[in-house]
Amino acid sequence: MAKRGKRFSAVRKVVDPNVKYTLEQAVSLLKQTASAKFDETIDIAVRLGVDPKHADQMVRGAVALPHGTGKTVRVLVFAQGEAARAAKEAGADFVGADDLIQKIETQQWTDFDKAVATRDLMGKVGKLGRVLGPRGLMPNPKIGTVVGPDMIAQTVRELKGGKIDFRVEKAGIVHAMVGKASMEPSQIKENIEALVGTLLKLKPASAKGTYVRGAALSSTMGPGIRLDPSDLTRTGEA
C-alpha cells in the first residue's frame, strides 16, 4: 500500500469514510481538507442508475455554474464575418475559420479549453474529429457548442463564465469540476446544486429504479467525501 503523507493523513481523520454527509456538511468538511499550498480544484462524482451501453440511457449535457469554475477558460471559435466579430467582442481567445482548421489539422494544435462553431462551418470542422474528439474539444450541438451566428456571443460569455459540459462514463458515473477551494462554501454548494438539478432534468425515461445512487466530493489533494444521495436529490430539485 502506498504510504500517505502527513498532511493527507491529518485531513483524512476529519472525514469518516462510513458516513454519507449532507451537501452542506460535505462542503464544510471540504474547506477543512483542502489544505494544499495551491488553490485546489473541487470535483464531484455522481453515480447514476443508467446503463450507458444503451443509447436511450446516455446522459450528456451542459450547465452554466452560477459562480463559475474558478478557472480561466480559453475559448476558440470557428466563425466568420459578423459572427467572428461578435465572438471577439464577447471575449473569445481564438477566432477564425479555414486558418484555425488548417492549424489544428496540420499541427495537431489544441492549446484551448473549449471550442465553439457556427453551424455553417461544421462541414469543414467535422474533419477535425480525430484531433479534437479524443480530447473532448469537438463542437457538439448536444452540449450547446454548435450554434447559429446570433448565439455566438452568448455562448462565448457562458463558457468564459464557467459553463461546463459532462457525459456519463461506461460505469454510469458523471465526473465534473464544480469550483476551487478558495471559493465560498455557499458558492461551491450552489454550483453543485445547479449541476445536480441539470442531471435530474436529463433523467432518461428508460432508466429504472433509483437514479442518483451515490456521489462523492473531493479536492485535488484531499480525501473523498461521500454524499447522501437522497439529500443531494432534494437539493437538486429545490
C-alpha positions as a printed NumPy array, in Angstrom:
array([[  0.   ,   0.   ,   0.   ],
       [  1.296,   3.46 ,  -0.9  ],
       [  2.493,   5.5  ,   2.06 ],
       [  0.382,   8.572,   2.78 ],
       [  1.943,  11.943,   3.594],
       [  1.454,  13.626,   6.966],
       [ -0.835,  16.297,   5.507],
       [ -3.156,  13.743,   3.86 ],
       [ -3.198,  11.555,   6.972],
       [ -4.179,  14.567,   9.066],
       [ -7.056,  15.704,   6.856],
       [ -8.199,  12.1  ,   6.389],
       [ -9.049,  11.935,  10.081],
       [-11.59 ,  14.723,   9.591],
       [-13.705,  12.602,   7.224],
       [-15.475,   9.398,   8.273],
       [-15.482,   7.064,   5.226],
       [-18.525,   5.233,   6.612],
       [-20.718,   8.319,   6.781],
       [-22.788,   9.787,   3.96 ],
       [-22.861,  13.526,   4.557],
       [-25.406,  16.12 ,   3.519],
       [-24.187,  18.511,   0.851],
       [-23.855,  21.333,   3.369],
       [-21.82 ,  19.153,   5.735],
       [-19.622,  17.868,   2.91 ],
       [-18.795,  21.342,   1.631],
       [-17.886,  22.424,   5.161],
       [-15.569,  19.42 ,   5.518],
       [-14.131,  20.103,   2.097],
       [-12.947,  23.533,   3.183],
       [-11.092,  21.85 ,   6.05 ],
       [ -9.452,  19.127,   3.966],
       [ -8.341,  21.31 ,   1.041],
       [ -5.141,  22.378,   2.778],
       [ -2.563,  22.213,  -0.012],
       [ -0.379,  25.25 ,  -0.749],
       [ -2.166,  25.842,  -4.08 ],
       [ -5.805,  26.534,  -4.912],
       [ -7.179,  23.005,  -5.175],
       [ -9.816,  22.064,  -7.726],
       [-13.141,  20.773,  -6.399],
       [-14.615,  17.762,  -8.198],
       [-17.778,  15.734,  -7.81 ],
       [-18.501,  12.202,  -8.992],
       [-22.153,  11.188,  -9.267],
       [-23.116,   7.542,  -9.854],
       [-26.339,   7.278, -11.825],
       [-28.723,   4.375, -12.251],
       [-28.262,   4.2  , -16.009],
       [-26.59 ,   1.848, -18.473],
       [-24.65 ,   3.984, -20.998],
       [-24.397,   0.967, -23.32 ],
       [-27.966,   1.776, -24.317],
       [-28.258,   4.927, -26.434],
       [-31.511,   5.928, -24.719],
       [-29.749,   5.968, -21.335],
       [-26.806,   8.167, -22.312],
       [-26.766,  11.227, -20.055],
       [-24.931,  14.15 , -21.613],
       [-25.355,  17.892, -21.344],
       [-24.006,  21.201, -20.114],
       [-24.714,  23.6  , -17.265],
       [-23.7  ,  27.18 , -16.566],
       [-22.405,  27.123, -12.99 ],
       [-23.736,  30.22 , -11.168],
       [-20.304,  31.013,  -9.708],
       [-18.094,  29.633, -12.473],
       [-15.321,  27.092, -12.019],
       [-12.701,  29.492, -10.734],
       [-10.575,  28.562, -13.725],
       [ -9.563,  30.73 , -16.678],
       [-11.143,  29.168, -19.782],
       [ -9.582,  29.615, -23.223],
       [-12.318,  29.6  , -25.841],
       [-11.774,  29.002, -29.553],
       [-14.496,  29.909, -32.046],
       [-14.867,  28.723, -35.627],
       [-16.75 ,  31.59 , -37.248],
       [-16.504,  34.174, -39.986],
       [-17.943,  37.557, -40.85 ],
       [-20.281,  39.154, -38.325],
       [-20.257,  36.045, -36.104],
       [-16.453,  36.237, -35.842],
       [-16.64 ,  39.879, -34.791],
       [-19.279,  39.069, -32.184],
       [-17.094,  36.261, -30.806],
       [-14.092,  38.574, -30.422],
       [-16.176,  41.241, -28.695],
       [-17.55 ,  38.615, -26.296],
       [-14.019,  37.661, -25.231],
       [-13.127,  34.604, -27.328],
       [ -9.399,  33.863, -27.189],
       [ -9.066,  32.484, -30.721],
       [-11.387,  33.22 , -33.65 ],
       [-11.103,  32.063, -37.228],
       [-12.259,  29.64 , -39.895],
       [-10.051,  27.983, -42.512],
       [ -6.884,  29.279, -40.841],
       [ -7.676,  27.656, -37.492],
       [ -8.925,  24.462, -39.118],
       [ -5.647,  24.146, -41.032],
       [ -3.549,  24.874, -37.944],
       [ -5.314,  22.196, -35.904],
       [ -5.21 ,  19.677, -38.742],
       [ -1.563,  20.121, -39.676],
       [ -0.025,  20.959, -36.29 ],
       [ -2.342,  18.972, -34.007],
       [ -2.734,  22.242, -32.099],
       [ -5.145,  22.098, -29.149],
       [ -3.98 ,  24.882, -26.842],
       [ -7.504,  25.832, -25.746],
       [-10.173,  24.539, -23.351],
       [-13.446,  24.894, -25.272],
       [-14.359,  25.097, -28.946],
       [-17.475,  26.602, -30.498],
       [-18.564,  26.577, -34.139],
       [-21.296,  28.178, -36.191],
       [-23.494,  25.643, -37.975],
       [-22.386,  26.754, -41.431],
       [-18.771,  25.766, -40.697],
       [-19.408,  22.315, -39.229],
       [-18.957,  20.728, -42.647],
       [-15.316,  21.813, -42.512],
       [-14.824,  21.492, -38.759],
       [-16.113,  17.925, -38.859],
       [-12.856,  16.648, -40.324],
       [-11.072,  17.659, -37.114],
       [-12.879,  14.938, -35.177],
       [ -9.782,  12.723, -34.935],
       [ -7.829,  15.531, -33.288],
       [-10.484,  17.21 , -31.162],
       [-12.735,  14.256, -30.364],
       [-10.372,  12.286, -28.087],
       [ -9.609,  15.481, -26.166],
       [-13.263,  16.364, -25.63 ],
       [-12.866,  19.554, -27.664],
       [-15.122,  18.82 , -30.639],
       [-18.027,  21.283, -31.003],
       [-21.298,  19.448, -30.414],
       [-24.911,  20.684, -30.653],
       [-25.887,  18.423, -27.717],
       [-23.775,  20.499, -25.341],
       [-24.533,  23.839, -26.972],
       [-21.246,  24.457, -28.775],
       [-22.626,  24.342, -32.315],
       [-24.866,  27.386, -32.646],
       [-26.285,  29.949, -35.016],
       [-24.458,  33.262, -35.586],
       [-26.914,  35.063, -33.303],
       [-25.951,  32.841, -30.348],
       [-22.168,  33.082, -30.649],
       [-21.657,  35.992, -28.237],
       [-23.872,  34.487, -25.531],
       [-22.216,  31.081, -25.868],
       [-18.719,  32.559, -25.542],
       [-19.706,  34.566, -22.457],
       [-21.22 ,  31.469, -20.816],
       [-18.132,  29.358, -21.482],
       [-15.791,  32.067, -20.224],
       [-18.021,  32.417, -17.175],
       [-17.819,  28.749, -16.216],
       [-20.261,  26.71 , -18.286],
       [-19.208,  23.065, -18.148],
       [-20.225,  20.015, -20.145],
       [-20.47 ,  16.469, -18.826],
       [-21.053,  12.948, -20.057],
       [-21.775,   9.747, -18.182],
       [-18.929,   7.232, -18.362],
       [-19.16 ,   3.481, -19.015],
       [-19.548,   2.769, -15.302],
       [-22.526,   5.125, -15.062],
       [-20.567,   7.897, -13.346],
       [-20.517,  11.607, -14.168],
       [-17.359,  13.484, -13.162],
       [-17.338,  17.281, -13.119],
       [-15.325,  20.206, -11.838],
       [-17.511,  22.408,  -9.636],
       [-15.14 ,  25.057,  -8.337],
       [-11.959,  25.927,  -6.472],
       [-11.113,  25.592,  -2.788],
       [-10.765,  29.375,  -2.499],
       [-14.456,  29.87 ,  -3.271],
       [-17.009,  30.475,  -0.524],
       [-18.808,  27.325,   0.747],
       [-22.138,  28.753,  -0.416],
       [-20.755,  29.223,  -3.936],
       [-19.496,  25.639,  -4.154],
       [-22.819,  24.377,  -2.812],
       [-24.841,  26.379,  -5.34 ],
       [-22.629,  25.184,  -8.203],
       [-23.231,  21.571,  -7.183],
       [-26.959,  22.167,  -6.87 ],
       [-27.014,  23.568, -10.405],
       [-25.202,  20.509, -11.768],
       [-27.387,  18.015,  -9.922],
       [-30.526,  19.889, -10.956],
       [-29.472,  19.549, -14.587],
       [-28.704,  15.837, -14.162],
       [-32.181,  15.295, -12.717],
       [-33.787,  17.04 , -15.674],
       [-31.849,  14.773, -18.037],
       [-33.02 ,  11.529, -16.399],
       [-33.757,   9.084, -19.232],
       [-37.336,   7.824, -19.371],
       [-35.994,   4.285, -19.708],
       [-33.899,   4.475, -16.506],
       [-35.447,   2.272, -13.819],
       [-35.056,   2.327, -10.054],
       [-33.021,   4.879,  -8.112],
       [-31.488,   7.477, -10.406],
       [-28.868,   9.12 ,  -8.154],
       [-27.252,   6.105,  -6.468],
       [-24.166,   7.644,  -4.954],
       [-21.855,  10.644,  -5.021],
       [-18.558,  11.854,  -3.624],
       [-16.932,  15.245,  -3.339],
       [-13.185,  15.838,  -3.246],
       [-10.437,  18.393,  -3.678],
       [ -7.282,  17.773,  -5.715],
       [ -5.19 ,  16.608,  -2.743],
       [ -7.962,  15.743,  -0.302],
       [ -9.87 ,  12.557,   0.55 ],
       [-13.215,  11.678,  -0.982],
       [-16.264,  12.775,   0.998],
       [-19.309,  10.559,   0.462],
       [-22.619,  12.329,  -0.066],
       [-26.114,  11.275,   0.956],
       [-27.869,  10.618,  -2.412],
       [-31.334,  11.425,  -1.052],
       [-30.17 ,  14.79 ,   0.306],
       [-28.366,  15.541,  -2.953],
       [-31.523,  14.796,  -4.934],
       [-33.599,  17.048,  -2.688],
       [-31.189,  19.96 ,  -3.021],
       [-31.021,  19.489,  -6.799],
       [-34.796,  19.586,  -7.065],
       [-35.091,  22.722,  -4.899]])
